[in-house]
Every structure is written in C-alpha cells, then in structure tokens.
Amino acid sequence: MLNHSSKKNGYTLVEVLVVVSIMGILSTMGVASLRGAVINSRIKDHAMNTAAFLERMANEANRMSRSLCVAYDNDQRITAYMSSDCDNGNLTDDSEFATFEIEPPAKFGCDAQISMDDYGPDWIQNGALFVPRIGLSAAPFEGHICMQYGSSDAYGLVYKQKNNNMMIPMWRTSSALSWTKL
C-alpha cells in the first residue's frame, strides 16, 4: 500500500501576502522617519552655515574698517553690501560684497506660528548692519535670522544677544517647546 502523506513544499499564497504586507508597513514607517531625519539635518546645516556667514561678515567689517549691511534678497539668498545703512535705496549691485544661499526648499523667514519676540529685531525684514568695533564683533548688538525647511515644521535660527559676542545657531520643530542650540 502506498502511503499518501501530504508534505508541504513551500508557502501558501496567503502566507506570502501577509509577509509582504508586513514588510510594506515597516518600510513605510522607516521611510517616513528617515525623511524627518533628513529634513532636521538639512535645517541644522543651514542654520550653522548662516551663522558662519554672519560671523565672516563681522570679521570682514572689522578687517576692512567698513560697515557692511546684510540684507534679504529672496527666499534662498542674503547679500552683504558695503554700506553705512541698510536702506534699500543705498544697496546697489556695485556695493555688493558677498552672498549666501541656501538650497530650496529651505527658505529665509519663518511662519507666524513661531514667536521670535525674544530674539531681537528680524534681520530679514530690517537688514543687519555690521559696524567695525575695535576688539569686539562688528555684528549688530542683537537680532536674528529665521529659516524654514519648505512647508515642514523644521526651523533654523541664528541670533545674537547683547551680552554675547557671537552668532548662535539653533533649530526646532513646531512641536518642540524650545529651541535647541547647535
């Protein structure tokens, strides 16, 4: 007599579909968290690079013994002009000294939902005048530049306090309660 025992060789279609579904769900979660990490990393880089540019402008103003105005050009660009004030009428292409750009979708300026009252004047709206001073930074006494990564809730900030002689880069998300120094 033949023994007809049924041995399974392989997987059923249902088992394969369950495994593929689970893998899809896990990979979707991983991609979403990776995207958030990339956005946070990019806004941190933009904040640190903007702080370095502003520090460089302070050093250049002292080195040349000339005032520099750092003003907003467009969403991705700020420009330093050789000028004794930040009035747009005095800022011309022939007085342009240096430019700094950030990559889209990052942009200078922040949504109104982020309160910037504690960080002094907004250098995007008013410009920042770097005036040479012996032994001190040429940077304005206080103020800030805020940036946002596209329409996401990731923000970068560079600010200068009255009692601090350097630019301080920071970042946050709108869900965070406070800014984090970089």
Secondary structure, 3 states (H helix, E strand, C coil): CCCCCCCCCCCCHHHHHHHHHHHHHHHHHHHHHHHHHHHHHHHHHHHHHHHHHHHHHHHHHHHHCCCEEEEEEECCEEEEEECCCCCHHHCCHHHEEEEEECCCCEEECCCCCCCCHHHCCEHHHHCEEECCCCCCCCCCCCEEEEEEECCCCEEEEEEECCCCCCCEEEEEECCCCCCEEC
